Structures are given as C-alpha cells and as structure tokens.
Amino acid sequence: MREKVDERIRTLIENGGKARHRFMFVIIGDKSTDQIVNLHCMLSKSVVKSRPNVLWCYKDKLELSSYTKKRMKRGLLDPEEADPFSLFVETAGITYCLYRDSDRILGNTFSMCILQDFEALTPNLLARTIETVEGGGLIVLLLRSLSSLTSLCTMVMDVHERYCKESHSQAAARFNERFLLSLASCKSCIVMDGELNILPISSHMKSISSFPVREDSERLSEAERELKNLKEQLNDDFPVGPLIRKCCTMSFVPEHIDYEVVKSSNPDFKKATVRIDMNKHPRQTIRNNFPLIFVQYIQPHEKPLQVELLVVDEAAAIPLPVVKSLLGPYLVFLSSTVNGYEGTGRSLSLKLLQQLEEQYQISSRSTEAAVSGRVFKKIELSESIRYASGEPMESWLNALLCLDVTNTVPSISSLIPPSECGLYYVNLDTLFSSYRDSELFLQWIMALFVASDYKYSPNDLQLMADAPAHHLFVLLGPVDESSNHLPDIFCVLQICFEGQISRTSAIKSLVEGARIVRIATHPSAMRLGYGSAAVELLSRYFEGRLTPISELDVEEQPEDSQARITEAAEEASLLQENIKPRTNLLPLLVPLRKRRPEKLRYLGVSFGLTLDLFIFWRKHNFVPFFICPVAVKIVSIVVLNCLCYDYFCILHTDDFNTNEVARSYFWEKIPVTLSYAQASILLCLALQKKKLERIEEEMKLEGPQILSLYLIVMKKFYNYLSDFKTEETHSTASHLIDIAMEPHPIPLDEELNNAA
C-alpha cells in the first residue's frame, strides 16, 4: 500500500530549488535506501534542468545486492520487472566513490550526495562531500536501524582505532554527541525513519512555508539582474564598454583550433594539464585577434624565465620563502582560499600580503613607483559559486567543524602581566556539550590555533574531542567566578600524553611523557611573554609544584560519563526521545591547583626547525633529542624537557663515556683471558667507538657474530667482578664464634651466699 509523503518534505525540496539552498535528510532504518528514489524524484520535479546527477559515497560495500549488480553489468535488467530502486540505480547516472578515494571528487558538482556507513565518516569526509553539492541539491545520510539516536553517542567510529593505545584504550564519542545536538538546531536538516516519518528531533520543522519566487520573466535572480544592468550602463564607457563586448567564453575559443592542451605523461598526475599553447601557426597571430601566447604550468620551486603574467594558485599552501622567490618584474596574481574546508591557512594573509602592502605604501611615496606603475590590489571574494550566500547548510557546517573561525578571534579587554595569569585545565566533556558558552569558548580556541598559522583540518577537531590522550590547557587572567562572561584567553596549549607502556609490553625503558601538539597565543598579545608563561606553568604543573601535596597523594576517580550515555540510550525510544545537551557536567575550566597532575618524566615538542622557534624552546630548557638529517616539511627536530631526574641519572650517562672496564683490561688490571677476536672487538667498540658496519669490513665477520662475541666478553667481566666482590665481602665480614656450653664451676647457692 502506497503512503503519502509528508508535504513538509516536498516543500523543503522546492524551497531549496527556489533559493539555491541545500538540505540534508538523515534516514534511519535498514530499508532507508528505498526512500532515495522518492527524494530523487521530488528533486527532479523541483528543478527545471537536466536529470540531477548523484554522488554515492561508501566505505567498502554498496547497499546493493550482488545479483542486481551482475544483471546491471550484463544489461539484463528489465525496466518493467525491476523494482524502482534498481531502475533508479541503472538510469540515474550515479558516480560511486569510496571514502578513501574521496580526493578525486574535489572540484566536481553534484545535485544529490548519498553518504552511507556512518561509522567510517570523518569531519574531513563530511566537509569534502557536502561541499560538492550545488544549491537546491540534497545530502542524504543513511543510518542503519537504531533503537535511539542517543546510541550514536556510544558508537565506535573507525577512526577511534587510531586514537587508542595501550595506556588510553577507550576513546570518547564527544564529536558524535555534538553532531547529533547540532542536527536538532539545524534549519536545513530533517531526521526521518525508513518510512519518511519526521522524528521529534526535527521538531523545528513543524511548519514550513513555501519561499516566494525571486526570479523575473527571464529567470534571473536579483544579483544576475544587477550585473546585467551594470553591463548595459557601461556599454558606452571607454575602455570598459569595448572590453566587455570583447569578452568571450570558452565555447567561443574551441580546443584544437585556437589552442592545444598538453597533458602530463606521468601516471601519478592522472593526465593533469601542464601547458596550454595558443599558437597554432608559428610567427603569426591566430584568429579572433589573439596575440601569440602560451600558458604553462610550473612547479613552485621552478623559476619562471620569460613571463609576463604569473598566476599562483593556493599560494598559502606554498612555503612563504618560495612564494617570495616567485615575485618579479612582471604582473603577479596571488589567489588563496583562507576559509572553509579547502582553506590552506592564513600565512598568506598574515605575513606575505601584509609585507607587500607595507612595501607598496613605502614605494608609492617615491618616484620609482610612479614610473614603474606597479600597484598592489587586494580583492576578497565571499560569494559561493555553487550555492546562494548566507545558506543555512553552510552556516551549520561552519559552526559544526569550526571552518569560519577567522572572524571569531576573541578580543582582549586588557593585557594582564604574564606573571599574574593562571593556567587552567579545560574539561572536554563540557567544551563539546553544545551549550552556548561552551560553543563560543570552542570557537575562540580554534580561532587562536588558526590565527597562529596552524594548518587546520576538521579532523583535528575530532582528534581533540575523542582522543583520550589529548588535553587542553588555557592561560587566563584573574578569573572572577561571580561574573557571567567568559574570561579572556591569552594562550592555548594542546598536549598529548605518550609512553605509559605496560610492563608486559616492555619491561625496560618505561618513560611516560607528554607532547605539546599546539600552542597558540592571541594575535594581540604576541611577543609579550604569554606563551612563555603558559609553557612555564605547564612544566611546573606536571612537576607537581602547583598542586598541594595532599592532592598529589589522593587517587582521582573520574566519573564514567560514557556509561551514563549508554544507560540513556537503552532507556530512550526512537520515536519519542527528546534530544538535548547533557546535564550535571563538570565546570568548563578547572584550576590546576584543584586537579591532580599525571606522573610524567618529560615534556616534548616536535616542529619544523627555524631559528626563532629553536630559541623559544631552548629558553625553556628544551634540549634537542632528535634532528632529522634531511629537510622535511612538517617535523625536523624534537626537543625534550626532563621534568624529574636525579644525580644518579647524570652519573649513569657519564658511564658511557669513561669505559672503565675496557681501560682496566688493557692496562692489565683485570685478569680475564680473552681471545684475539674478543679483545679486538672490545677495543673497537668500547675505546675506538667504531660503528658495527666498519668492524664487519675490517674483521670480515658478520654483525650477529660480532655481537655474540661481545656478549661473551661482558659475561667474563661480570663473572670476574661478581666473584671479586663476593670474596671482598667475605673477607671484611665479622665471623661468628661458636660458644661452648659448659657447667658453671661454682654452685648457685654458694654464689648467692658470697654475694650476700
């Protein structure tokens, strides 16, 4: 029996086509794929264009039967006998994409995107796939049958396996909880069951009205009408009018007639364009009055020789010194995406553009600038290409994944001396609880990370939320607990606990430590000592110098919040549950004097080596532990700061340099008999400090054989020294004398009388 689809769903899809807005449908149920046909049919009727193309993303297995797929490949599927879903799969022109191959869909545009296998989704995949959907399109998220939506907060994601390790074996699902709560407030999302019944979580969709048509008789929007009027007004103005009339599209310049495209022969580049030649007839100008020109693609490290115009795409993704080397006495276009998922960082706008603008302002006052005519112009494009501006789905995605945090950098009311600031631990359960103040505090933290020139991706947010070994600390001024506003953030630190391997895995070299993943200082407070104060307080905290001794002796018993979520999921019902943020949460900020520190032996940092960074960390007693022998882009040096050590450790490291045992043997102070080969190996390894490879070449022996002989030498030394120490102990120890038990020569009564 056919049932009527809820009219709100049809109205929502039609509104998307009118306003160029995207909408998301979350369908829960084992037969959710059957409703894709209905949604695609309604989408086809709401738009006046060709059949909507579909993108279907999955983990490793499609929601199709193997029998249907075989018949489709052979062309044996009968349209009259096939079910609607099989017919849809055959005729819709679906582009299938594995999640691991999602890079290849960037730059493409689809009208409908289907996402299955929720456990394999990551924030990067979510942003990458949703960004390919055009205005008026649909995003369909398929979920298997759930007893309640709260069970999403306990679902184990595939990425959690990378977050867990031996010392931190259970990952939290804070990101899933925040994602679920965001759906309850998203104005462009509807959560439904397998029969398209709207669930209570989408109660904000109770009344949906149809959008008014914003197009004229020529089907032009307001912005397109304004652009057409502007062209008509500039028609008679010189030279803008003739230039506009001369502008032509790609269809007016056909390939193989006016230009040739040269593709790369490297299979790794997947036939990427490397050059465009527009000189079909050498030494002549081709038709349409084009001059003799050619366009060539080069690598960033290549120096352009004869060039009149240089275009640098995504300049922020290229190292700053390389971009500076590309600038020259020719016209240069620099473009970069600084916001959204495809944003490549803010180093271009923070450093390079600021320097170029300052140089232009200085040179504009001189006569050379007037003669050369070089002008610095900065143009910002904020309107999306695929969908309308101010779209609710874009706002929801930016808020969920913190993609538009460059505009939310918090302002500082006053600069407090670093010595008066305090370091606070951030409770992650409260931070990702979706409350208004918690969301604002999270946006501030991510804004400081991005403003400090860290390459941010949405996966970093899930790592921060779900990874059990990652923690956050913030440097704040004096906090007034009676006030109702959030304190100013001067610095943020993200650390990751390392080591803590169990004794069953490694008996020796058990060292626990933490690595500073990120440190970000407020842009208005840079080079004022706040970063140094945060690092110093963090080191003192893990050394136990900020926590009272009474707190150090008490073992902390944290409450298992995951267990409470599991109990709530078992009690709830899918059609009746009310999704809302958790209550009884701990305070967002915890003073370090009230929190017991973890027992760590070291604090480490890994970064790309620069002089300024090395000076900063060396100033705080971080010494180089590992330096990469070759130049790498991400990590080239690791520095460590020992948090606790004793004098014995220093003496122990000096033992590797003195080699007293080997010296005593060759000075004939240790009467141990060694063969010539054993003595040679002892000399090479202990005194000459030669590498094993060189000893192999000189002695013509294999490496394992050399090490086995060296082990025999060490055993002989150990046996001699052990016997020597035992004999020395016996010679100096006091010997016990046996006491002979003999009768007393004087009777007891006589002895008593004499004493009286």
C-alpha positions in Angstrom: 0.0 0.0 0.0 1.4 3.4 -1.0 1.5 6.1 1.6 1.5 9.8 1.0 4.8 11.5 1.7 4.8 14.3 4.3 4.1 17.6 2.5 6.8 19.3 4.5 9.5 17.2 2.7 8.2 18.2 -0.7 8.0 21.9 0.3 11.5 21.8 1.7 12.9 20.4 -1.6 11.1 23.0 -3.6 12.3 25.8 -1.4 15.9 24.6 -2.0 15.5 24.9 -5.7 14.0 28.4 -5.5 16.6 29.8 -3.0 19.6 27.7 -4.2 19.8 26.2 -0.7 21.0 22.7 0.1 19.1 20.5 2.5 20.1 17.3 4.5 17.9 14.3 5.1 19.0 11.8 7.7 17.2 8.5 7.2 17.3 5.8 9.9 16.4 2.2 9.0 17.6 -0.9 7.3 15.4 -0.1 4.2 16.4 3.6 4.0 17.8 3.1 0.5 14.2 2.6 -0.8 13.4 6.2 0.1 16.2 7.6 -2.0 14.1 7.0 -5.1 11.3 9.2 -3.8 13.7 12.0 -2.8 15.4 11.9 -6.2 12.0 12.0 -8.0 10.9 15.1 -6.0 14.2 16.7 -6.6 13.9 16.1 -10.4 10.5 17.8 -10.4 11.6 20.8 -8.4 14.3 21.9 -10.8 14.0 23.0 -14.4 17.1 21.4 -15.9 18.6 18.0 -16.9 18.3 15.0 -14.6 20.1 15.6 -11.3 23.4 13.7 -11.1 24.1 11.7 -8.0 27.2 11.0 -5.9 27.2 7.9 -3.8 30.0 7.5 -1.2 30.6 4.4 0.9 33.2 2.6 2.9 33.8 -0.7 1.1 30.4 -2.3 0.2 27.5 -0.8 -1.6 23.9 -1.2 -0.4 23.1 -3.3 -3.5 22.6 -7.0 -3.9 25.3 -8.8 -5.9 22.6 -10.3 -8.2 21.3 -6.9 -9.1 24.8 -5.6 -9.9 25.6 -8.5 -12.1 22.4 -8.1 -14.1 23.1 -4.4 -14.5 26.6 -5.0 -15.8 25.2 -7.5 -18.4 22.4 -5.3 -19.4 19.8 -7.9 -18.5 17.7 -5.7 -16.1 14.1 -5.4 -17.4 12.7 -2.0 -16.6 9.1 -3.4 -16.4 10.0 -6.1 -13.9 12.7 -4.2 -12.0 11.8 -2.5 -8.7 12.0 1.3 -8.5 15.4 1.3 -6.7 17.1 -1.0 -9.2 15.7 1.2 -12.0 17.0 4.3 -10.2 20.5 2.8 -9.9 20.6 1.9 -13.6 19.3 5.2 -15.0 20.3 7.9 -12.6 24.0 8.1 -13.7 25.4 7.6 -10.2 29.0 8.4 -9.5 30.3 5.9 -6.9 33.2 6.8 -4.7 35.0 5.1 -1.9 35.7 7.2 1.2 39.4 6.6 0.8 39.3 7.9 -2.8 37.2 11.0 -2.0 40.1 13.3 -3.1 39.1 12.8 -6.7 35.6 14.3 -6.3 37.0 17.7 -5.3 36.1 20.4 -7.9 33.1 18.4 -9.1 29.5 19.4 -8.6 26.5 17.1 -7.9 22.8 17.6 -7.3 22.5 14.8 -4.8 25.0 13.2 -2.4 24.3 9.9 -0.6 26.5 9.0 2.4 26.3 5.5 3.9 28.4 3.7 6.5 28.3 6.4 9.2 30.9 4.7 11.3 33.5 5.4 8.5 32.7 9.1 8.3 35.2 11.7 9.4 34.8 15.5 9.6 37.1 15.8 6.6 34.9 13.5 4.5 31.7 15.2 5.7 33.0 18.6 4.6 34.5 17.3 1.4 31.4 15.6 0.2 28.9 18.3 1.3 30.9 21.0 -0.5 30.4 19.3 -3.8 26.6 19.6 -3.7 25.1 22.6 -5.6 22.4 24.9 -4.5 19.0 23.2 -4.5 20.6 19.8 -4.0 20.2 17.2 -1.3 22.5 15.5 1.1 21.2 12.1 2.2 22.8 10.4 5.3 21.9 6.7 5.6 21.9 5.2 9.1 21.2 1.6 9.9 18.3 0.8 12.3 18.9 2.4 15.7 17.0 1.8 18.9 17.5 5.5 19.7 19.5 8.4 18.4 21.4 8.6 21.7 23.2 5.4 20.7 25.1 7.5 18.2 26.9 8.9 21.2 28.3 5.5 22.1 29.0 4.3 18.5 32.6 3.2 17.9 33.9 5.0 14.8 36.6 3.6 12.6 38.9 6.5 13.3 38.8 5.7 17.0 41.2 2.8 16.4 44.0 5.3 15.6 43.3 7.4 18.7 43.5 4.5 21.2 46.7 3.0 22.5 47.7 0.7 25.4 47.6 3.3 28.1 44.5 5.0 26.7 42.3 2.2 25.3 38.9 3.8 25.2 38.0 6.8 23.0 35.1 9.1 23.8 32.4 9.9 21.2 32.1 13.6 22.0 32.1 14.6 18.4 29.2 12.4 17.6 27.3 13.8 20.5 27.9 17.4 19.3 27.0 16.4 15.8 23.7 14.9 17.0 22.9 18.0 19.0 23.7 20.2 16.1 21.1 18.4 13.9 18.4 19.3 16.4 19.0 23.0 15.7 19.9 22.8 12.0 17.2 24.6 10.0 18.2 22.8 6.8 18.1 19.2 8.1 15.3 16.7 8.7 15.8 13.4 10.6 13.4 10.7 9.4 12.8 6.9 9.8 12.7 4.4 7.0 9.1 5.4 6.1 9.9 9.2 5.9 8.2 9.9 9.2 9.8 13.0 10.8 11.3 12.3 14.2 10.9 14.5 17.3 14.5 15.8 17.0 13.3 17.8 13.9 10.5 19.5 15.8 11.7 22.8 14.5 10.2 21.7 11.1 6.6 21.7 12.3 5.6 24.5 10.0 7.3 25.1 6.7 6.0 27.7 4.2 6.9 27.9 0.6 9.6 30.5 -0.4 8.5 33.3 -2.8 9.9 33.2 -6.3 12.9 35.6 -6.6 13.2 35.4 -10.4 11.8 37.6 -13.2 10.4 36.5 -16.5 14.0 35.8 -17.8 14.6 33.6 -14.8 17.3 35.9 -13.5 18.0 36.4 -9.8 18.4 39.8 -8.2 22.2 39.6 -8.4 22.2 38.5 -12.0 19.7 41.3 -12.9 22.1 43.8 -11.2 25.0 42.5 -13.2 23.1 42.8 -16.5 22.1 46.3 -15.7 25.7 47.2 -14.9 26.8 45.9 -18.3 24.2 48.0 -20.1 25.2 51.1 -18.2 28.9 50.7 -19.1 28.2 49.9 -22.7 29.2 53.3 -24.0 32.0 54.0 -21.5 35.6 53.8 -22.8 37.5 51.5 -22.4 35.3 49.3 -20.2 32.4 49.0 -22.7 34.5 47.7 -25.6 36.3 45.3 -23.3 33.1 43.8 -22.0 31.9 43.3 -25.6 35.2 41.6 -26.5 34.9 39.2 -23.6 34.3 35.7 -24.8 33.6 32.3 -23.2 35.4 29.0 -23.6 32.8 27.9 -26.2 34.0 30.8 -28.4 37.6 29.6 -28.3 37.4 25.9 -29.3 40.2 23.4 -28.5 42.4 22.1 -31.3 41.5 25.2 -33.4 42.6 28.1 -31.2 44.7 26.3 -28.6 46.2 23.0 -27.7 46.2 21.4 -24.3 49.4 19.4 -23.3 48.8 16.7 -20.8 51.3 15.1 -18.4 52.6 11.7 -19.3 53.3 10.8 -15.6 50.6 8.3 -14.5 50.8 9.7 -10.9 49.5 13.1 -12.2 46.4 11.4 -13.8 46.6 13.3 -17.1 47.0 16.7 -15.5 47.3 19.8 -17.7 50.9 21.0 -17.9 50.8 23.5 -20.7 48.3 25.4 -23.0 49.6 26.6 -26.3 47.6 29.2 -28.3 49.9 29.4 -31.3 48.6 27.0 -33.9 50.5 28.8 -36.6 54.0 29.9 -35.5 55.1 33.5 -36.2 51.5 34.5 -36.9 48.6 35.8 -34.8 45.8 33.3 -34.7 42.2 34.2 -35.5 40.0 36.3 -33.2 42.9 38.8 -32.9 44.6 36.9 -30.2 48.4 37.6 -29.9 50.9 34.7 -29.9 50.7 33.4 -26.3 51.0 30.2 -24.4 50.1 29.2 -20.9 52.5 26.8 -19.0 52.1 25.2 -15.6 55.2 25.0 -13.5 56.2 23.7 -10.1 56.5 26.3 -7.3 60.3 25.7 -6.9 60.8 26.4 -10.7 61.9 29.9 -11.6 59.9 31.5 -14.4 62.1 32.8 -17.2 60.2 34.7 -19.9 56.9 35.5 -18.3 54.5 38.5 -18.5 51.8 37.2 -16.1 52.4 34.8 -13.3 49.4 33.2 -11.5 50.0 31.5 -8.2 47.0 29.3 -7.2 46.5 28.4 -3.5 49.6 30.5 -2.5 49.0 29.9 1.2 49.8 26.2 0.7 53.3 27.0 -0.7 56.1 27.9 1.8 56.5 31.6 2.2 60.1 31.8 1.0 59.1 30.0 -2.2 56.3 32.4 -2.9 58.6 35.4 -2.3 61.1 34.0 -4.8 58.4 33.8 -7.5 57.7 37.6 -7.3 59.5 39.5 -10.0 59.2 42.4 -12.5 56.0 41.1 -14.1 52.3 41.0 -13.3 51.5 38.6 -10.5 48.2 37.2 -9.4 48.1 35.5 -6.0 45.0 33.6 -5.0 44.3 31.5 -1.9 41.3 30.0 -0.1 41.5 31.1 3.5 38.1 29.9 4.8 36.1 26.7 4.6 37.3 23.1 4.2 39.6 23.8 1.3 41.3 26.7 3.1 45.0 26.4 3.1 45.9 28.5 6.1 46.3 32.2 6.8 50.1 32.6 6.3 49.4 34.4 3.0 47.1 37.0 4.5 49.0 37.2 7.8 52.6 37.6 6.5 53.0 38.0 2.8 50.2 40.3 1.9 50.9 42.4 4.9 54.6 42.8 3.8 53.6 43.5 0.2 51.1 46.2 1.3 53.7 47.9 3.6 56.3 47.8 0.7 53.7 49.3 -1.7 52.9 52.1 0.8 56.6 52.9 1.2 57.3 52.8 -2.6 54.2 54.7 -3.5 55.8 57.8 -2.0 58.9 57.6 -4.2 59.2 58.5 -7.9 60.2 54.9 -8.9 56.7 53.6 -8.2 55.1 56.3 -10.3 57.4 55.4 -13.2 57.0 51.6 -12.9 53.3 51.7 -12.4 53.2 48.6 -10.1 50.1 48.6 -8.0 49.1 46.4 -5.0 45.4 45.4 -5.0 43.6 43.0 -2.7 40.2 41.6 -3.7 38.2 39.4 -1.4 35.5 37.0 -2.8 32.9 35.9 -0.3 30.1 34.6 -2.5 29.9 30.9 -3.1 30.0 29.5 -6.6 27.7 26.5 -6.1 25.0 27.9 -3.8 23.5 31.1 -2.5 25.1 33.4 0.0 24.0 33.0 3.6 22.8 29.5 3.1 21.8 27.6 6.3 23.7 24.5 5.5 26.9 26.4 5.1 26.4 28.1 8.4 25.6 24.8 10.1 28.7 23.1 8.6 31.0 26.1 9.5 29.7 26.1 13.1 30.0 22.3 13.5 33.5 22.0 12.1 34.8 25.4 13.1 35.6 26.3 9.5 34.9 30.1 9.7 36.8 30.9 12.9 38.9 33.6 11.4 36.1 36.1 12.1 35.7 35.0 15.7 39.1 35.8 17.1 38.3 37.0 20.6 39.2 40.5 21.6 41.2 41.2 24.8 39.8 43.7 27.2 43.1 44.4 28.8 46.7 43.0 28.8 47.4 41.4 32.2 51.1 40.8 33.1 52.0 37.2 32.4 53.1 36.7 36.0 49.6 37.3 37.2 48.0 34.8 34.7 47.0 31.3 35.6 46.9 28.1 33.7 43.6 26.2 33.6 42.6 22.7 32.5 39.7 22.5 30.0 37.1 19.9 30.7 36.4 18.4 27.2 33.0 16.9 28.1 31.8 20.4 28.9 33.6 22.0 26.0 31.8 19.8 23.4 28.4 19.8 25.2 26.8 22.3 22.7 25.9 24.8 25.3 26.1 28.4 24.1 29.0 29.5 26.2 30.9 26.2 25.6 30.4 26.6 21.8 31.7 30.2 22.0 34.7 29.1 24.0 35.4 26.3 21.5 35.2 28.8 18.6 37.7 31.0 20.4 40.2 28.2 20.9 40.1 27.1 17.3 40.3 30.7 16.1 43.6 31.2 18.1 45.0 28.0 16.6 44.2 29.2 13.1 45.4 32.7 13.8 48.7 31.2 15.0 49.3 29.9 11.4 48.5 26.2 12.2 47.2 24.2 9.2 43.8 23.3 10.4 41.6 20.5 9.1 38.2 19.3 10.6 39.8 16.0 11.6 41.8 17.9 14.1 38.6 18.9 15.9 37.6 15.2 16.2 41.1 14.3 17.4 40.8 17.0 20.1 37.3 15.8 21.1 37.6 12.0 21.0 41.3 11.1 21.5 41.7 10.0 25.2 45.4 11.1 25.3 44.8 14.7 24.1 44.1 17.5 26.6 43.7 21.3 26.5 45.1 24.0 28.8 44.4 27.7 28.6 46.3 30.7 30.0 43.8 33.1 31.6 44.0 36.3 33.6 42.4 36.6 37.1 39.0 34.9 36.9 36.0 36.4 38.7 33.8 33.4 39.3 30.8 35.7 40.2 30.8 37.2 36.7 28.7 35.8 33.9 31.1 36.4 31.0 33.9 34.2 29.6 37.4 35.2 30.6 40.0 36.5 28.1 42.2 33.7 26.5 45.9 34.7 26.2 47.3 31.3 25.2 46.1 27.8 24.4 48.1 24.6 24.6 47.1 21.2 23.3 49.1 18.3 24.7 49.2 14.5 24.1 50.3 12.0 26.7 52.8 9.5 25.4 54.6 6.4 26.7 52.9 4.7 29.7 53.5 1.3 28.1 52.6 -1.7 30.3 55.3 -3.9 31.8 54.1 -6.8 29.8 55.0 -4.9 26.6 58.3 -3.5 27.6 60.0 -4.2 31.0 62.8 -1.7 30.4 62.8 2.0 29.5 59.4 2.8 30.9 59.1 6.5 30.4 55.9 8.5 30.5 55.7 11.9 28.9 53.5 14.4 27.1 53.9 16.2 23.8 52.8 19.8 23.2 50.8 19.4 19.9 49.8 23.1 19.5 50.4 26.3 21.3 48.6 29.5 20.2 48.9 33.0 21.6 46.3 35.7 20.9 47.3 37.8 17.9 47.0 41.0 20.1 49.3 39.6 22.7 52.2 38.0 20.7 55.8 38.5 21.9 54.6 39.8 25.3 55.5 36.7 27.3 52.2 34.9 27.5 53.4 31.9 25.5 56.5 31.6 27.8 54.3 31.9 30.9 52.0 29.2 29.6 54.9 26.8 29.0 56.5 27.6 32.3 53.2 27.0 34.2 52.6 23.7 32.3 56.1 22.4 33.2 55.6 23.4 36.9 52.2 21.7 36.9 53.5 18.4 35.7 56.4 18.6 38.1 53.8 18.8 40.9 54.8 22.3 42.0 51.3 23.9 41.5 49.3 21.2 43.3 49.2 20.8 47.1 50.9 17.7 48.5 47.5 16.5 49.9 46.1 16.4 46.4 49.0 14.5 45.0 48.5 11.6 47.4 44.8 11.2 46.5 44.0 9.0 43.5 41.4 10.7 41.3 38.4 8.6 40.4 36.8 10.2 37.4 33.1 9.6 36.7 32.4 7.4 33.6 30.3 9.8 31.5 30.2 7.2 28.7 28.4 4.8 31.0 25.7 7.3 31.7 25.2 7.9 28.0 24.8 4.2 27.4 22.2 3.9 30.1 20.3 6.9 28.5 20.5 5.2 25.1 18.9 2.0 26.4 16.0 3.8 28.1 15.1 6.0 25.1 12.8 5.3 22.2 13.5 6.5 18.6 10.0 8.0 18.0 9.7 9.6 21.5 13.1 10.6 22.7 14.0 14.3 23.3 17.5 15.2 22.2 19.1 17.8 24.5 22.5 18.6 25.9 23.7 16.6 29.0 23.2 18.0 32.4 25.3 17.6 35.6 28.5 18.4 33.7 31.7 19.4 35.4 32.9 23.1 35.2 34.4 24.1 31.9 37.6 25.4 33.5 39.4 23.7 36.3 42.2 25.5 38.2 45.4 23.4 38.2 45.7 23.6 42.0 42.5 21.5 42.2 43.5 18.9 39.6 45.9 16.1 40.2 48.7 16.1 37.6 49.7 13.0 35.6 53.0 11.4 36.5 55.3 12.4 33.7 59.1 12.2 33.1 59.4 14.5 30.2 57.6 17.2 28.2 58.3 17.3 24.4 57.7 19.3 21.3 58.2 18.4 17.6 58.3 21.2 14.9 59.9 22.4 11.7 63.3 23.9 12.6 63.5 27.6 12.5 65.8 29.9 14.5 63.0 31.7 16.3 61.3 28.5 17.3 64.5 26.9 18.5 65.4 30.0 20.6 62.0 30.0 22.2 62.0 26.3 23.2 65.7 26.4 24.3 64.9 29.3 26.5 62.6 27.0 28.5 65.2 24.2 28.9 64.0 22.1 26.0 67.1 20.4 24.5 67.3 18.7 21.1 66.6 15.0 21.3 66.2 14.2 17.5 67.3 16.2 14.5 66.3 15.0 11.1 69.3 14.7 8.8 67.3 15.9 5.7 65.0 18.8 5.3 61.3 17.9 5.8 58.2 20.0 5.6 56.5 19.0 8.9 58.8 17.8 11.6 62.6 18.3 11.5 63.5 18.4 15.2 62.2 17.0 18.5 63.1 18.7 21.8 62.6 17.4 25.3 62.4 18.9 28.8 63.1 16.5 31.6 60.6 17.1 34.4 62.3 14.9 37.1 65.8 13.4 37.3 68.4 12.8 40.0 72.1 12.8 40.3 72.4 9.1 39.6 71.0 9.6 36.1 73.7 12.1 35.3 76.4 9.8 36.6 74.8 6.9 34.6 75.1 8.9 31.4 78.8 9.6 32.1 79.5 5.9 32.4 79.0 5.6 28.6 82.0 7.9 28.0 84.6 6.6 30.6 84.6 2.9 29.7 86.5 2.0 32.9 86.1 -1.8 32.4 87.7 -1.8 28.9 90.5 0.5 30.0 91.3 -1.6 33.1 91.5 -4.7 31.0 94.0 -3.3 28.5 96.0 -1.8 31.4 96.2 -5.4 32.8 94.3 -4.6 35.9 91.6 -7.2 35.3 93.0 -10.8 34.9 90.5 -12.0 32.4 91.5 -14.2 29.5 90.1 -13.1 26.1 90.8 -14.4 22.6 92.4 -12.1 20.0 89.0 -11.7 18.3 87.2 -10.9 21.6 89.9 -8.4 22.5 89.8 -6.7 19.1 86.0 -6.3 19.3 86.3 -4.9 22.8 88.9 -2.4 21.6 86.8 -1.3 18.5 83.5 -0.9 20.3 84.5 0.4 23.8 87.5 2.5 23.1 87.7 3.3 19.4 83.9 3.7 19.2 83.6 2.3 15.7 80.3 1.5 14.1 79.3 -2.1 13.6 79.4 -1.8 9.8 83.0 -0.7 9.9 84.0 -3.5 12.2 82.4 -6.0 9.8 84.5 -4.7 7.0 87.8 -4.8 9.0 87.4 -8.1 10.7 85.5 -9.9 7.9 82.8 -11.1 10.4 79.0 -10.9 10.3 77.2 -8.5 12.6 75.4 -11.1 14.8 78.7 -13.0 15.2 80.4 -9.8 16.5 77.7 -9.1 18.9 77.7 -12.7 20.3 81.5 -12.5 20.9 81.0 -9.1 22.6 78.3 -10.7 24.8 80.8 -13.4 25.8 83.3 -10.7 26.8 80.7 -9.0 29.0 79.8 -12.3 30.7 83.5 -12.9 31.5 83.8 -9.5 33.0 80.6 -9.9 35.0 81.7 -13.3 36.4 85.1 -11.9 37.5 83.7 -8.8 39.1 81.0 -10.8 40.8 83.5 -13.3 42.3 85.8 -10.5 43.3 83.1 -8.6 45.1 81.9 -11.8 46.9 85.4 -12.6 48.2 85.8 -9.0 49.3 82.6 -9.1 51.2 83.5 -12.4 53.0 87.0 -11.1 54.0 85.6 -8.0 55.6 82.6 -9.5 57.3 82.7 -10.5 61.1 82.8 -14.2 61.6 80.5 -15.9 64.2 82.3 -17.8 67.0 80.7 -21.0 68.3 80.1 -20.8 72.1 80.8 -24.0 74.1 78.0 -24.8 76.6 79.8 -25.9 79.9 78.5 -26.2 83.5 79.3 -23.3 85.8 82.2 -24.1 88.2 80.5 -22.5 91.3 77.1 -23.7 92.5 74.3 -21.2 92.5 73.7 -21.3 96.3 77.3 -20.6 97.1 77.4 -17.7 94.6 74.3 -16.2 96.3 75.8 -16.5 99.8 79.0 -14.9 98.7 77.0 -12.0 97.2 75.1 -11.5 100.4 
